[in-house]
Amino acid sequence: MLNLDPYAELAKLKQVATFPVSSSDFTDGGDLPRAHYAADAGGRDLSPQLTWSGFPPDTKSFAVTCLDPDAPTGSGWWHWAVFNLPLSVTSLESGAGDPTRGLLPRGAVTLPNESREPAFGGAAPPPGTGVHRYIFVVHALDVPSVSLDERSTPGVLGISLFFHGLGRGILTAHGQH
């Protein structure tokens, strides 16, 4: 694996503020609990609880993404992308990535993950590919909402996050088959 940090690379193009993100489900740099793995990898496809604070004062909305940059694809693997979270939302409950649970606020949009499901898709690192990083990022944006087709990819959302981003809070977990 290249061990590339995609967010460090983005910071070379555009500096943004950083702010803390935490989870009651795992610690930064720790192991991703089995519940947050894919069902076919012994998990429950459960998105983790996330909380954030200290974001830039001009923030108008948030987006949350989860990327595994270590997937053997050459482009990583998007597990989750949700945007149009209002300024009043500074935490997500465990399981908010499952649209049938109704835990996201009205107006929030979840894009299809790499499996083309508009939901959180749990970790499933292929055998023999080593330890993978699951990078959960809360993006603080300078707009109240992003206009984007709900069938877009997380990569397309990334363009809006880059140009409208004021800050970024990052929480990383590790997983292995």
C-alpha positions as a Markdown table, in Angstrom:
| # | Residue | x | y | z |
|---|---|---|---|---|
| 1 | Met | 0.0 | 0.0 | 0.0 |
| 2 | Leu | 1.1 | 3.5 | -0.7 |
| 3 | Asn | 0.1 | 4.9 | 2.8 |
| 4 | Leu | -0.9 | 8.1 | 1.1 |
| 5 | Asp | -2.9 | 10.6 | 3.2 |
| 6 | Pro | -5.4 | 12.2 | 0.8 |
| 7 | Tyr | -6.3 | 15.0 | 3.1 |
| 8 | Ala | -2.7 | 16.0 | 3.6 |
| 9 | Glu | -2.4 | 16.2 | -0.2 |
| 10 | Leu | -5.6 | 18.4 | -0.3 |
| 11 | Ala | -4.1 | 20.7 | 2.3 |
| 12 | Lys | -1.2 | 21.3 | -0.1 |
| 13 | Leu | -3.7 | 22.8 | -2.5 |
| 14 | Lys | -5.9 | 24.7 | 0.0 |
| 15 | Gln | -5.3 | 25.1 | 3.7 |
| 16 | Val | -8.4 | 24.9 | 5.9 |
| 17 | Ala | -8.9 | 25.0 | 9.6 |
| 18 | Thr | -8.9 | 21.8 | 11.6 |
| 19 | Phe | -11.3 | 20.9 | 14.4 |
| 20 | Pro | -11.8 | 17.9 | 16.7 |
| 21 | Val | -14.0 | 15.0 | 15.9 |
| 22 | Ser | -14.6 | 12.1 | 18.3 |
| 23 | Ser | -16.6 | 8.9 | 18.5 |
| 24 | Ser | -18.0 | 7.0 | 21.4 |
| 25 | Asp | -17.4 | 3.8 | 19.3 |
| 26 | Phe | -13.6 | 4.1 | 18.8 |
| 27 | Thr | -10.6 | 6.3 | 19.5 |
| 28 | Asp | -8.6 | 8.1 | 16.8 |
| 29 | Gly | -6.0 | 5.7 | 15.5 |
| 30 | Gly | -7.6 | 2.8 | 17.2 |
| 31 | Asp | -9.3 | -0.3 | 15.8 |
| 32 | Leu | -12.6 | -0.1 | 14.1 |
| 33 | Pro | -15.1 | -2.2 | 16.1 |
| 34 | Arg | -16.6 | -5.3 | 14.3 |
| 35 | Ala | -20.1 | -3.7 | 14.3 |
| 36 | His | -18.8 | -1.2 | 11.8 |
| 37 | Tyr | -17.7 | -3.8 | 9.3 |
| 38 | Ala | -19.8 | -5.0 | 6.4 |
| 39 | Ala | -22.3 | -7.8 | 7.1 |
| 40 | Asp | -20.4 | -10.1 | 4.8 |
| 41 | Ala | -17.2 | -9.4 | 6.8 |
| 42 | Gly | -18.9 | -10.3 | 10.2 |
| 43 | Gly | -20.2 | -6.8 | 11.0 |
| 44 | Arg | -23.5 | -4.9 | 10.9 |
| 45 | Asp | -22.8 | -2.1 | 8.4 |
| 46 | Leu | -23.3 | 0.3 | 11.4 |
| 47 | Ser | -22.0 | 3.8 | 10.9 |
| 48 | Pro | -20.2 | 5.0 | 14.1 |
| 49 | Gln | -21.3 | 7.7 | 16.4 |
| 50 | Leu | -19.5 | 11.0 | 15.6 |
| 51 | Thr | -19.4 | 14.3 | 17.5 |
| 52 | Trp | -17.6 | 17.5 | 16.5 |
| 53 | Ser | -17.0 | 21.0 | 17.8 |
| 54 | Gly | -14.6 | 24.0 | 17.4 |
| 55 | Phe | -15.4 | 24.4 | 13.7 |
| 56 | Pro | -14.9 | 27.8 | 11.9 |
| 57 | Pro | -17.4 | 30.5 | 13.0 |
| 58 | Asp | -18.5 | 31.1 | 9.3 |
| 59 | Thr | -19.6 | 27.5 | 8.9 |
| 60 | Lys | -23.1 | 27.2 | 7.4 |
| 61 | Ser | -23.4 | 23.4 | 7.0 |
| 62 | Phe | -21.6 | 20.1 | 7.3 |
| 63 | Ala | -20.8 | 17.0 | 5.3 |
| 64 | Val | -19.5 | 13.7 | 6.5 |
| 65 | Thr | -17.4 | 11.2 | 4.5 |
| 66 | Cys | -15.6 | 8.0 | 5.1 |
| 67 | Leu | -12.8 | 6.8 | 2.8 |
| 68 | Asp | -10.6 | 3.7 | 2.9 |
| 69 | Pro | -7.5 | 5.0 | 0.9 |
| 70 | Asp | -5.9 | 1.6 | 1.3 |
| 71 | Ala | -8.4 | -0.4 | -0.7 |
| 72 | Pro | -6.5 | -2.2 | -3.6 |
| 73 | Thr | -8.2 | -0.1 | -6.3 |
| 74 | Gly | -5.8 | 2.8 | -7.0 |
| 75 | Ser | -8.5 | 5.2 | -6.0 |
| 76 | Gly | -9.6 | 4.1 | -2.5 |
| 77 | Trp | -13.1 | 3.0 | -1.5 |
| 78 | Trp | -15.8 | 5.4 | -0.4 |
| 79 | His | -17.9 | 3.9 | 2.4 |
| 80 | Trp | -20.1 | 6.9 | 3.2 |
| 81 | Ala | -20.9 | 10.5 | 2.0 |
| 82 | Val | -23.7 | 12.6 | 3.5 |
| 83 | Phe | -24.1 | 16.3 | 3.0 |
| 84 | Asn | -26.5 | 19.2 | 3.7 |
| 85 | Leu | -26.3 | 18.6 | 7.5 |
| 86 | Pro | -27.4 | 21.9 | 9.1 |
| 87 | Leu | -25.2 | 24.0 | 11.4 |
| 88 | Ser | -27.4 | 22.8 | 14.3 |
| 89 | Val | -26.2 | 19.2 | 13.8 |
| 90 | Thr | -22.9 | 18.6 | 15.6 |
| 91 | Ser | -23.2 | 14.9 | 16.2 |
| 92 | Leu | -24.6 | 11.8 | 14.5 |
| 93 | Glu | -25.9 | 8.7 | 16.3 |
| 94 | Ser | -24.4 | 5.3 | 15.7 |
| 95 | Gly | -26.5 | 3.9 | 12.8 |
| 96 | Ala | -27.3 | 7.3 | 11.2 |
| 97 | Gly | -25.8 | 5.9 | 8.0 |
| 98 | Asp | -28.8 | 3.6 | 7.5 |
| 99 | Pro | -31.5 | 5.6 | 5.8 |
| 100 | Thr | -34.2 | 3.3 | 7.0 |
| 101 | Arg | -33.5 | 4.4 | 10.6 |
| 102 | Gly | -34.5 | 8.0 | 10.0 |
| 103 | Leu | -31.6 | 9.4 | 12.2 |
| 104 | Leu | -30.4 | 12.1 | 9.7 |
| 105 | Pro | -32.0 | 15.5 | 9.7 |
| 106 | Arg | -34.5 | 16.5 | 7.0 |
| 107 | Gly | -32.7 | 17.7 | 3.9 |
| 108 | Ala | -29.6 | 15.6 | 4.5 |
| 109 | Val | -28.5 | 13.7 | 1.4 |
| 110 | Thr | -26.6 | 10.4 | 1.4 |
| 111 | Leu | -24.8 | 9.6 | -1.8 |
| 112 | Pro | -24.3 | 6.0 | -3.1 |
| 113 | Asn | -21.1 | 4.4 | -1.7 |
| 114 | Glu | -18.8 | 2.3 | -3.8 |
| 115 | Ser | -21.4 | -0.5 | -3.7 |
| 116 | Arg | -23.9 | 2.0 | -5.1 |
| 117 | Glu | -26.0 | 1.9 | -2.0 |
| 118 | Pro | -27.1 | 5.3 | -0.5 |
| 119 | Ala | -26.0 | 4.3 | 3.0 |
| 120 | Phe | -22.9 | 3.6 | 5.1 |
| 121 | Gly | -21.2 | 0.5 | 3.9 |
| 122 | Gly | -19.1 | -1.2 | 6.5 |
| 123 | Ala | -15.4 | -2.1 | 6.3 |
| 124 | Ala | -14.4 | -5.2 | 4.4 |
| 125 | Pro | -10.7 | -5.2 | 3.8 |
| 126 | Pro | -9.8 | -8.0 | 1.4 |
| 127 | Pro | -7.6 | -10.8 | 2.9 |
| 128 | Gly | -3.9 | -10.2 | 2.3 |
| 129 | Thr | -4.1 | -6.4 | 1.9 |
| 130 | Gly | -2.9 | -5.5 | 5.3 |
| 131 | Val | -4.2 | -2.9 | 7.7 |
| 132 | His | -6.6 | -0.4 | 6.2 |
| 133 | Arg | -7.4 | 3.2 | 7.4 |
| 134 | Tyr | -11.0 | 4.3 | 7.6 |
| 135 | Ile | -10.9 | 8.1 | 7.5 |
| 136 | Phe | -14.1 | 9.7 | 8.8 |
| 137 | Val | -14.1 | 13.4 | 8.0 |
| 138 | Val | -16.5 | 16.1 | 9.0 |
| 139 | His | -16.3 | 19.0 | 6.5 |
| 140 | Ala | -17.4 | 22.5 | 7.6 |
| 141 | Leu | -18.8 | 24.4 | 4.6 |
| 142 | Asp | -19.4 | 28.0 | 3.8 |
| 143 | Val | -22.8 | 27.4 | 2.2 |
| 144 | Pro | -26.1 | 26.2 | 3.8 |
| 145 | Ser | -26.5 | 23.5 | 1.2 |
| 146 | Val | -24.8 | 21.9 | -1.7 |
| 147 | Ser | -26.8 | 21.3 | -5.0 |
| 148 | Leu | -25.8 | 17.9 | -6.3 |
| 149 | Asp | -27.6 | 15.1 | -8.0 |
| 150 | Glu | -28.4 | 12.4 | -5.4 |
| 151 | Arg | -26.9 | 9.8 | -7.7 |
| 152 | Ser | -23.5 | 11.5 | -7.8 |
| 153 | Thr | -20.4 | 9.9 | -6.4 |
| 154 | Pro | -18.5 | 10.9 | -3.3 |
| 155 | Gly | -15.7 | 12.0 | -5.6 |
| 156 | Val | -18.0 | 14.5 | -7.3 |
| 157 | Leu | -19.1 | 15.7 | -3.8 |
| 158 | Gly | -15.4 | 16.1 | -3.0 |
| 159 | Ile | -15.1 | 19.0 | -5.6 |
| 160 | Ser | -17.8 | 21.0 | -3.7 |
| 161 | Leu | -16.2 | 20.1 | -0.4 |
| 162 | Phe | -12.9 | 21.4 | -1.7 |
| 163 | Phe | -14.3 | 24.7 | -3.0 |
| 164 | His | -16.7 | 25.3 | -0.1 |
| 165 | Gly | -14.6 | 23.9 | 2.7 |
| 166 | Leu | -13.7 | 26.1 | 5.6 |
| 167 | Gly | -12.5 | 23.4 | 7.9 |
| 168 | Arg | -12.0 | 19.6 | 8.3 |
| 169 | Gly | -12.1 | 17.4 | 11.3 |
| 170 | Ile | -10.6 | 13.9 | 10.8 |
| 171 | Leu | -11.0 | 10.7 | 12.8 |
| 172 | Thr | -9.2 | 7.6 | 11.7 |
| 173 | Ala | -9.8 | 3.9 | 12.6 |
| 174 | His | -7.9 | 0.9 | 11.4 |
| 175 | Gly | -9.2 | -2.5 | 10.2 |
| 176 | Gln | -7.9 | -5.7 | 8.9 |
| 177 | His | -9.4 | -9.0 | 7.6 |
